[in-house]
Amino acid sequence: MSRRGNLDPIENAELECLILWPAGTVGAQEERQLIQLLNLLCQRHGYGRVPQLTAAIDEIWRDPSKGGDWAQKRENHLNFMEECRQTLKAMADDPNNIEEG
């Protein structure tokens, strides 16, 4: 079993085995495009992030009320990120005057 390095992308040719439609069909062509797009997005955003997003999409599809849970998670995340930005700004402005906590 060979291992890929953390930063080594998967080549599209390696993913041809995922196409389940017969060669030459519209289904095969569209699935190839989908797989290549997903691979490109994985290369840009991480091979872990795309599955996280597709799992969340599936969760909301199965239970639309879960959208509210995800909206709350988003708000919490954005608030946390803003706190981080403010802390970094304070550090840049005065690295000796940082509140602990």
C-alpha positions, -999 to 999 in steps of 0.1 A, spaced: 0 0 0 15 33 -10 10 65 9 5 99 -6 21 129 11 -1 154 29 2 180 2 3 157 -28 -30 160 -48 -49 131 -63 -45 130 -101 -78 130 -120 -67 98 -138 -66 80 -105 -103 88 -100 -115 73 -132 -123 42 -112 -151 61 -95 -171 65 -127 -199 39 -126 -216 48 -160 -207 30 -192 -180 47 -213 -192 72 -239 -225 79 -221 -237 113 -209 -238 99 -174 -201 90 -176 -192 124 -190 -212 143 -163 -198 121 -135 -163 127 -148 -169 164 -147 -183 162 -112 -154 141 -99 -129 165 -115 -146 195 -99 -147 178 -65 -110 170 -68 -102 206 -78 -122 219 -48 -104 193 -25 -71 205 -38 -80 241 -31 -98 237 2 -85 204 16 -95 168 11 -112 169 45 -133 201 40 -153 189 10 -165 157 28 -175 179 58 -196 201 35 -212 172 16 -221 156 49 -237 188 61 -256 192 29 -269 156 33 -279 163 69 -299 194 59 -314 176 29 -326 148 52 -338 171 79 -343 208 68 -347 219 105 -309 212 108 -303 243 88 -310 263 120 -283 243 139 -258 250 111 -267 287 111 -259 288 149 -226 270 143 -218 295 116 -226 325 139 -205 310 167 -176 304 143 -178 339 128 -179 354 163 -149 333 173 -130 344 142 -137 380 149 -124 376 185 -92 361 170 -89 390 146 -93 415 174 -67 397 195 -42 396 166 -48 433 160 -42 441 197 -10 421 195 2 439 165 -7 473 180 10 465 214 25 431 218 32 438 256 -4 447 264 -24 416 258 -52 405 280 -49 369 292 -79 345 291 
